[in-house]
Amino acid sequence: MNEYKLPDVGEGLTEAEIVTWKVKVGDVIKVNDIVVEIETAKSLVELPSPYAGTIQALLVPEGETIPVGTPIIRIGEAGEAPGEPTPSTESDPYLGMAEKAGAQASAPPAEIDMSNPAATGGGENQTLVGYGPRESAAKRRPRRGGASPASDAGAAAQLQLQGAFAPGGAASADVVEAEETPVPSTPAAHLDGPVPTRVLAKPPVRKLAKDLGVDLLSLTPSGPQGTVTREDVQAAAGSPAAPAGGAAAVAPVSAPRAPGERETREPIKGVRKMMAQAMVDSAFTSPHVTEWITVDATRTMKLVERLKAHRDFRDVKISPLLILAKAALLAMKRTPEINAAWDDAAQEVVFKHYVNLGIAAATPRGLVVPNVKDADAMSLPDLGRAINDLTKVARDGKTQPAEMAGGTFTITNVGVFGVDAGTPIINPGESAILCFGAVRKQPWVTGNGKIKVRDITTLALSFDHRLIDGEKGSRFLADVAAVLEDPANALLH
């Protein structure tokens, strides 16, 4: 019997949330078959199995966040039948946690293939080989509670509190389907006697209650062992019963709330949690200075139109962002401090002779900043393709931790939202960030004193004043603006 432990999928991550199980108990899998999808502080990742055999147990429920090294799945030999379920698990798949915990405690040490780093369960320097991004992002609420039911302590606690029942949990026979998000129940103030903290109900029933706005604690359970059934929920909501064996015809609700509810709460986790901490650390560590410049980008916009028709850019989506990126890379040659880093521990300024160009991207899961490696060594067409690929992957929610590591300078394009400019916060580990505003038709006084309608944009540069003084920051910003005003100025760099 092999136990697969949650590995460190890169960048020293310490925990992850189980989002979706791709297998169920009894499935026969091969090495490198995808078994689970997890969400780390940086991305969504699909984990392949380091073992071949039959799925014996899923040890962690969907929606639970666990530390690296926690056993998540048990795999037996090929052809080995899963353990016989107890009678209670026939009526409710979340009962029988004690048996699972006891079997885990008495199981002999697993034979682990040390040639596969993923099989060891995630030591500090172990990186899962062969993992890939998920196809789509599913939003989930983490399970409220303490220890993982995969541990002896967690199982014992579940038994003591709720008769070995964990809402949203995965036992030996069932797991939550991807679209069935468990709903944490809130105590009802009108109930007499001790108020329970959990309600016994299967995930589909919880999903139905969430969609219909029914408080599970207000219901009188009619199912075996005090479980709330689908009929209980439908009766409370006044909706007709669903056909036997079929799914309830309920339209999905993105943000359900009870009638009259004035506030809802959403857990801070994953990418948003990481982004928030990084921004706080940066804002209170680096002394930020922001400078602005308004630029006539008419010639740049004309260049963009010409490049769209050029044969070298047939497969490249051309935008002013590409010209701005190239202008920033050229301007760094005159002001290398922009691409440097402050090493506080060593009390040194680290000058980097390469540019990993970050492009800030807003995604449904929060802000991510993947970067183009060695962007300074790329031709304009190659840079355009790299930026296109990077932003598409980010929008699809498939950005991997390695793609966000090692950035040296960042561009944030707020112009796509129709915003003129802003005061961006420097990405941690970097020294500057360039904000690109919307390009608008505006009246502009030209060099000969005439007023014409031109394409105008605003650039804002935030930089770390510990190593970049005002003169250097101003020079860099002016150099970037000069290329946007007349792309021929790029020949001077």
C-alpha positions as CSV (number, residue, x, y, z in Angstrom):
1,M,0.0,0.0,0.0
2,N,1.5,3.4,-1.0
3,E,0.5,6.7,0.4
4,Y,1.1,9.8,-1.8
5,K,2.0,12.8,0.3
6,L,1.4,16.4,-0.8
7,P,4.7,17.5,-2.5
8,D,6.3,20.9,-2.7
9,V,5.5,21.9,-6.3
10,G,8.1,24.6,-6.3
11,E,9.2,27.9,-4.8
12,G,9.3,26.5,-1.2
13,L,5.5,26.4,-0.8
14,T,4.4,25.1,2.6
15,E,0.7,24.4,2.1
16,A,-2.0,23.9,-0.6
17,E,-5.8,23.5,-0.8
18,I,-7.3,20.4,-2.3
19,V,-9.6,21.8,-5.0
20,T,-10.8,18.8,-7.1
21,W,-10.2,15.1,-6.9
22,K,-9.8,13.7,-10.5
23,V,-10.2,10.1,-9.3
24,K,-12.4,8.1,-7.0
25,V,-12.0,5.0,-4.8
26,G,-11.7,1.9,-6.9
27,D,-10.2,3.6,-9.9
28,V,-7.2,1.9,-11.5
29,I,-4.5,4.4,-12.4
30,K,-1.0,4.4,-14.1
31,V,2.1,6.4,-13.1
32,N,1.7,10.1,-14.0
33,D,-2.1,9.9,-14.3
34,I,-3.6,13.1,-12.9
35,V,-5.2,12.4,-9.5
36,V,-5.9,15.8,-7.9
37,E,-6.0,19.5,-8.5
38,I,-4.5,21.8,-5.8
39,E,-4.3,25.5,-5.3
40,T,-1.2,27.0,-3.8
41,A,-0.5,30.6,-2.9
42,K,0.6,31.1,-6.5
43,S,-1.3,28.9,-8.9
44,L,-3.6,26.0,-9.6
45,V,-1.7,22.7,-10.3
46,E,-2.6,19.2,-11.3
47,L,-0.7,16.5,-9.5
48,P,0.2,13.2,-11.3
49,S,0.5,10.0,-9.3
50,P,4.0,8.6,-8.7
51,Y,2.4,5.1,-8.3
52,A,0.3,2.7,-10.4
53,G,-2.5,0.7,-8.8
54,T,-6.0,0.9,-7.4
55,I,-7.2,3.9,-5.4
56,Q,-7.9,2.7,-1.9
57,A,-8.8,5.9,-0.1
58,L,-8.9,9.7,-0.6
59,L,-7.5,11.0,2.7
60,V,-8.2,14.7,2.4
61,P,-11.5,16.3,1.5
62,E,-11.9,18.9,-1.2
63,G,-11.7,22.5,0.1
64,E,-9.3,21.7,2.9
65,T,-5.9,23.4,3.1
66,I,-3.1,21.1,4.3
67,P,0.7,21.4,4.8
68,V,3.2,19.9,2.5
69,G,4.0,16.3,3.5
70,T,0.4,15.4,4.5
71,P,-0.8,12.0,3.0
72,I,-3.5,12.8,0.5
73,I,-4.3,9.5,-1.2
74,R,-3.7,5.8,-0.6
75,I,-2.9,3.5,-3.6
76,G,-2.9,-0.3,-3.5
77,E,-1.6,-2.9,-5.9
78,A,-3.2,-3.2,-9.3
79,G,-6.3,-5.4,-9.1
80,E,-6.5,-5.0,-5.3
81,A,-10.1,-4.3,-4.3
82,P,-10.8,-1.3,-2.0
83,G,-11.6,-2.1,1.6
84,E,-15.2,-3.1,2.3
85,P,-17.2,0.0,3.5
86,T,-18.9,-0.2,6.8
87,P,-22.8,-0.2,6.9
88,S,-22.8,3.5,7.9
89,T,-20.8,4.6,4.8
90,E,-23.5,3.1,2.6
91,S,-26.0,5.7,3.8
92,D,-23.5,8.5,4.3
93,P,-20.0,8.5,2.8
94,Y,-18.6,10.7,5.5
95,L,-19.1,8.3,8.3
96,G,-16.4,5.7,9.2
97,M,-13.6,8.2,9.7
98,A,-12.3,6.4,12.7
99,E,-11.8,3.2,10.7
100,K,-9.9,5.1,8.1
101,A,-7.7,6.8,10.8
102,G,-7.0,3.4,12.5
103,A,-6.1,1.7,9.2
104,Q,-3.7,4.6,8.4
105,A,-2.1,4.3,11.8
106,S,-1.5,0.6,11.5
107,A,-0.4,0.6,7.9
108,P,3.2,-0.5,7.3
109,P,5.6,2.0,5.8
110,A,5.0,2.4,2.1
111,E,7.5,1.4,-0.5
112,I,8.5,4.7,-2.1
113,D,10.2,5.0,-5.5
114,M,12.9,7.5,-4.6
115,S,13.6,8.1,-8.3
116,N,10.4,10.1,-8.4
117,P,10.7,13.2,-6.2
118,A,6.9,13.5,-6.0
119,A,6.6,10.2,-4.2
120,T,8.5,11.3,-1.1
121,G,5.7,13.7,-0.1
122,G,7.5,17.0,-0.5
123,G,10.7,17.7,1.3
124,E,12.0,21.2,1.2
125,N,13.9,20.9,-2.0
126,Q,11.7,18.3,-3.8
127,T,9.8,19.5,-6.8
128,L,7.0,17.6,-8.5
129,V,8.0,16.6,-12.0
130,G,5.4,16.5,-14.7
131,Y,2.7,18.6,-13.0
132,G,0.6,20.8,-15.3
133,P,-2.0,23.6,-14.9
134,R,-5.7,23.0,-14.5
135,E,-8.1,23.6,-17.3
136,S,-10.4,26.0,-15.4
137,A,-10.6,27.6,-12.0
138,A,-13.2,26.5,-9.5
139,K,-13.9,28.7,-6.5
140,R,-14.3,27.0,-3.2
141,R,-14.7,27.8,0.4
142,P,-12.2,26.1,2.7
143,R,-13.6,23.8,5.3
144,R,-14.0,25.3,8.7
145,G,-12.3,23.1,11.4
146,G,-9.1,22.0,12.9
147,A,-6.9,19.0,12.2
148,S,-7.0,17.2,8.9
149,P,-9.1,14.0,9.0
150,A,-6.2,12.3,7.4
151,S,-4.4,12.3,10.7
152,D,-5.1,10.3,13.9
153,A,-5.7,13.5,15.8
154,G,-8.0,14.9,13.2
155,A,-10.0,11.7,13.0
156,A,-10.4,11.5,16.7
157,A,-11.5,15.2,16.9
158,Q,-14.1,14.6,14.2
159,L,-15.4,11.6,16.1
160,Q,-15.7,13.4,19.4
161,L,-17.4,16.5,17.9
162,Q,-19.6,15.1,15.2
163,G,-19.7,11.3,15.1
164,A,-16.9,11.0,12.6
165,F,-18.8,13.3,10.2
166,A,-17.0,16.1,8.2
167,P,-19.1,18.2,5.9
168,G,-17.5,18.4,2.5
169,G,-15.1,15.7,3.4
170,A,-14.0,12.7,1.3
171,A,-14.3,9.3,2.8
172,S,-13.6,5.8,1.3
173,A,-16.5,5.9,-1.2
174,D,-17.3,9.4,-2.3
175,V,-15.8,12.8,-2.9
176,V,-17.4,16.2,-3.6
177,E,-18.0,16.8,-7.3
178,A,-16.2,19.9,-8.6
179,E,-19.3,22.0,-8.8
180,E,-20.6,21.0,-5.4
181,T,-19.2,23.5,-2.9
182,P,-19.9,22.7,0.8
183,V,-21.7,25.5,2.6
184,P,-20.6,26.2,6.2
185,S,-23.7,26.3,8.3
186,T,-24.2,29.1,10.8
187,P,-26.0,28.5,14.1
188,A,-29.6,29.6,14.2
189,A,-30.4,31.9,17.1
190,H,-34.0,30.5,17.5
191,L,-33.0,26.9,18.2
192,D,-33.5,25.6,21.7
193,G,-30.9,23.9,23.7
194,P,-27.2,23.5,22.7
195,V,-26.6,24.9,19.2
196,P,-24.8,22.4,17.0
197,T,-21.8,23.5,15.0
198,R,-22.3,21.0,12.1
199,V,-25.2,19.6,10.3
200,L,-25.2,16.1,8.8
201,A,-25.8,16.5,5.1
202,K,-24.2,15.2,1.9
203,P,-22.5,17.6,-0.4
204,P,-25.3,17.6,-3.1
205,V,-27.8,18.5,-0.3
206,R,-25.5,21.3,0.9
207,K,-25.2,22.6,-2.7
208,L,-29.0,22.5,-3.1
209,A,-29.5,24.3,0.3
210,K,-26.9,27.0,-0.7
211,D,-28.7,27.6,-4.1
212,L,-32.1,27.8,-2.5
213,G,-31.0,29.9,0.5
214,V,-32.1,27.4,3.1
215,D,-30.4,27.3,6.5
216,L,-29.6,23.7,7.2
217,L,-29.6,24.3,11.0
218,S,-33.3,25.3,10.8
219,L,-34.3,21.9,9.4
220,T,-35.5,18.8,11.1
221,P,-33.5,15.9,9.7
222,S,-35.5,13.0,8.4
223,G,-32.6,10.9,7.0
224,P,-30.8,8.0,8.7
225,Q,-28.6,8.9,11.7
226,G,-30.0,12.4,11.7
227,T,-28.9,13.5,8.2
228,V,-30.7,16.3,6.3
229,T,-32.0,14.9,3.0
230,R,-32.8,16.6,-0.3
231,E,-36.5,16.3,0.4
232,D,-36.0,18.2,3.7
233,V,-34.3,21.1,1.9
234,Q,-36.9,21.2,-1.0
235,A,-39.8,21.1,1.5
236,A,-38.3,24.1,3.4
237,A,-37.8,26.0,0.2
238,G,-41.3,25.1,-1.2
239,S,-39.8,23.7,-4.3
240,P,-41.0,20.5,-6.1
241,A,-39.0,17.3,-5.5
242,A,-36.5,16.4,-8.1
243,P,-37.0,13.2,-10.2
244,A,-35.5,10.1,-8.5
245,G,-31.9,9.6,-9.3
246,G,-31.7,13.0,-11.1
247,A,-30.1,16.3,-10.3
248,A,-32.1,19.2,-9.0
249,A,-32.9,21.7,-11.7
250,V,-31.4,24.7,-9.9
251,A,-29.7,27.5,-11.7
252,P,-26.2,28.0,-10.5
253,V,-25.8,31.1,-8.3
254,S,-22.4,32.7,-8.2
255,A,-22.7,34.5,-4.9
256,P,-25.7,33.1,-3.0
257,R,-27.0,34.9,0.1
258,A,-29.9,34.5,2.4
259,P,-32.9,36.9,2.0
260,G,-32.2,40.2,3.9
261,E,-28.5,39.3,4.4
262,R,-26.5,42.5,4.3
263,E,-23.0,41.1,4.3
264,T,-21.2,38.0,3.0
265,R,-17.7,36.9,3.8
266,E,-15.1,35.2,1.5
267,P,-12.0,33.6,2.9
268,I,-8.6,35.2,2.0
269,K,-6.5,32.5,0.5
270,G,-4.4,31.4,-2.4
271,V,-3.2,34.0,-4.9
272,R,-5.1,36.8,-3.2
273,K,-3.5,36.1,0.2
274,M,-0.1,35.9,-1.3
275,M,-0.6,39.1,-3.3
276,A,-1.9,41.0,-0.2
277,Q,1.1,40.0,2.0
278,A,3.6,40.8,-0.8
279,M,2.1,44.3,-1.3
280,V,2.1,45.0,2.4
281,D,5.7,43.9,2.8
282,S,6.8,46.0,-0.2
283,A,4.9,49.1,0.8
284,F,6.4,49.1,4.3
285,T,9.9,48.0,3.3
286,S,10.8,50.0,0.2
287,P,10.5,53.8,0.4
288,H,8.3,54.4,-2.7
289,V,8.6,57.5,-5.0
290,T,6.3,57.9,-8.0
291,E,7.0,60.2,-10.9
292,W,4.6,61.0,-13.8
293,I,5.0,62.1,-17.4
294,T,2.4,62.8,-20.2
295,V,3.5,61.6,-23.6
296,D,2.4,62.2,-27.2
297,A,2.3,58.6,-28.4
298,T,0.9,59.3,-31.9
299,R,4.0,58.0,-33.7
300,T,3.9,54.8,-31.6
301,M,0.3,54.2,-32.5
302,K,1.1,54.6,-36.2
303,L,4.1,52.2,-35.7
304,V,1.7,49.6,-34.1
305,E,-0.5,49.7,-37.2
306,R,2.4,49.3,-39.6
307,L,3.8,46.3,-37.6
308,K,0.4,44.6,-37.8
309,A,0.9,44.3,-41.5
310,H,4.5,43.2,-41.3
311,R,5.2,39.6,-42.2
312,D,7.4,39.0,-39.1
313,F,4.4,39.8,-36.9
314,R,1.8,37.7,-38.6
315,D,1.3,35.5,-35.5
316,V,1.8,38.3,-33.0
317,K,-0.9,40.4,-31.3
318,I,0.6,43.9,-31.6
319,S,-0.3,46.6,-29.0
320,P,1.4,49.7,-27.6
321,L,2.4,47.6,-24.6
322,L,5.0,45.8,-26.8
323,I,6.6,49.2,-27.8
324,L,6.6,50.3,-24.2
325,A,8.2,47.1,-23.1
326,K,11.0,47.5,-25.7
327,A,11.4,51.1,-24.7
328,A,11.9,50.2,-21.0
329,L,14.4,47.5,-21.9
330,L,16.4,50.0,-23.9
331,A,16.2,52.7,-21.3
332,M,17.6,50.4,-18.6
333,K,21.0,50.3,-20.4
334,R,21.5,53.9,-19.4
335,T,20.0,53.5,-15.9
336,P,20.9,49.9,-14.7
337,E,19.8,50.8,-11.1
338,I,16.2,50.4,-12.4
339,N,16.9,46.7,-12.8
340,A,18.9,46.3,-9.6
341,A,17.8,44.9,-6.2
342,W,18.4,45.9,-2.6
343,D,19.9,43.1,-0.5
344,D,19.1,44.3,3.0
345,A,20.7,41.3,4.7
346,A,24.0,41.7,2.9
347,Q,23.8,45.4,2.7
348,E,24.5,45.3,-1.0
349,V,23.0,46.5,-4.2
350,V,22.6,43.6,-6.7
351,F,23.0,44.7,-10.3
352,K,21.4,42.2,-12.6
353,H,22.8,41.8,-16.1
354,Y,19.6,40.3,-17.4
355,V,16.0,41.4,-17.4
356,N,13.1,39.2,-16.4
357,L,10.3,41.4,-17.5
358,G,7.1,41.1,-15.4
359,I,3.7,41.9,-16.8
360,A,1.1,42.4,-14.1
361,A,-2.2,40.5,-15.0
362,A,-5.5,40.7,-13.2
363,T,-7.2,37.3,-13.0
364,P,-10.3,36.0,-11.3
365,R,-8.1,34.6,-8.6
366,G,-6.2,37.9,-8.0
367,L,-3.2,39.7,-9.3
368,V,-0.3,37.7,-10.7
369,V,2.9,38.9,-12.2
370,P,4.5,36.3,-14.5
371,N,7.6,37.4,-16.3
372,V,9.4,37.0,-19.6
373,K,12.8,35.4,-18.9
374,D,15.8,37.2,-20.5
375,A,13.5,39.7,-22.2
376,D,16.4,42.0,-23.0
377,A,18.0,39.4,-25.3
378,M,14.8,39.0,-27.4
379,S,14.0,40.6,-30.8
380,L,10.8,42.6,-31.0
381,P,8.8,39.8,-32.6
382,D,10.0,37.2,-30.1
383,L,9.2,39.6,-27.2
384,G,5.7,40.1,-28.6
385,R,5.1,36.4,-28.8
386,A,6.4,35.9,-25.3
387,I,4.1,38.6,-23.9
388,N,1.1,37.2,-25.8
389,D,1.7,33.7,-24.4
390,L,2.4,35.0,-20.9
391,T,-0.8,37.1,-20.7
392,K,-3.0,34.4,-22.2
393,V,-1.8,31.8,-19.7
394,A,-2.4,34.2,-16.9
395,R,-6.0,35.0,-18.0
396,D,-6.7,31.3,-18.3
397,G,-5.5,30.8,-14.7
398,K,-2.7,28.5,-15.7
399,T,0.4,30.5,-14.6
400,Q,2.8,28.2,-12.8
401,P,5.0,29.3,-9.8
402,A,8.3,29.1,-11.9
403,E,6.8,31.7,-14.3
404,M,6.3,34.2,-11.5
405,A,9.7,33.7,-9.9
406,G,12.8,35.8,-10.5
407,G,11.3,38.9,-11.9
408,T,13.5,42.0,-12.1
409,F,11.2,44.8,-13.4
410,T,7.4,45.0,-13.9
411,I,5.0,46.8,-16.2
412,T,1.4,47.2,-15.2
413,N,-1.0,48.2,-17.9
414,V,-4.0,50.0,-16.3
415,G,-4.9,51.5,-19.7
416,V,-6.8,48.4,-20.6
417,F,-9.3,49.4,-17.9
418,G,-9.6,53.0,-19.3
419,V,-7.6,54.4,-16.4
420,D,-5.1,57.2,-17.1
421,A,-2.4,56.3,-14.5
422,G,-1.8,55.2,-11.0
423,T,0.8,54.9,-8.2
424,P,1.7,51.2,-8.4
425,I,3.4,49.3,-5.6
426,I,6.8,47.8,-6.4
427,N,6.8,44.0,-6.8
428,P,8.8,42.4,-3.9
429,G,12.5,41.8,-4.8
430,E,12.5,44.5,-7.5
431,S,13.3,48.2,-7.5
432,A,10.8,49.8,-9.9
433,I,7.5,49.3,-11.6
434,L,6.2,51.2,-14.7
435,C,2.5,52.0,-15.0
436,F,1.1,52.5,-18.5
437,G,-2.2,54.5,-18.8
438,A,-4.9,54.6,-21.4
439,V,-4.0,56.1,-24.8
440,R,-6.7,58.8,-25.6
441,K,-7.3,61.3,-28.4
442,Q,-6.7,64.7,-26.9
443,P,-5.9,68.2,-28.0
444,W,-2.1,68.7,-27.9
445,V,0.2,71.7,-28.5
446,T,2.7,70.6,-31.1
447,G,6.3,71.8,-31.5
448,N,5.3,74.6,-33.9
449,G,2.7,75.9,-31.5
450,K,-0.4,74.5,-33.2
451,I,-3.1,72.6,-31.4
452,K,-3.8,69.2,-32.9
453,V,-5.6,66.0,-31.9
454,R,-3.0,63.5,-30.8
455,D,-2.8,60.1,-29.1
456,I,-1.9,61.0,-25.5
457,T,-0.9,58.7,-22.6
458,T,0.5,59.0,-19.1
459,L,3.3,57.0,-17.6
460,A,4.0,56.6,-13.9
461,L,7.2,55.1,-12.5
462,S,7.3,54.0,-8.8
463,F,10.9,53.2,-7.6
464,D,12.8,52.3,-4.5
465,H,14.4,55.5,-3.3
466,R,17.1,53.5,-1.3
467,L,19.0,52.8,-4.5
468,I,17.3,55.0,-7.2
469,D,17.5,58.7,-6.6
470,G,15.3,61.3,-8.3
471,E,17.8,62.0,-11.1
472,K,18.1,58.4,-12.2
473,G,14.3,57.7,-11.9
474,S,13.6,60.8,-14.0
475,R,16.2,59.9,-16.6
476,F,14.7,56.5,-17.1
477,L,11.2,57.8,-17.4
478,A,12.2,60.5,-19.8
479,D,14.1,57.9,-22.0
480,V,11.0,55.7,-22.1
481,A,8.8,58.6,-23.0
482,A,11.2,59.7,-25.8
483,V,10.9,56.3,-27.5
484,L,7.1,56.4,-27.3
485,E,7.1,60.0,-28.7
486,D,9.4,58.9,-31.6
487,P,10.3,55.3,-31.9
488,A,13.3,56.3,-34.0
489,N,14.9,57.4,-30.7
490,A,15.4,53.7,-30.0
491,L,18.3,53.8,-32.4
492,L,20.2,56.0,-29.9
493,H,20.3,53.3,-27.3
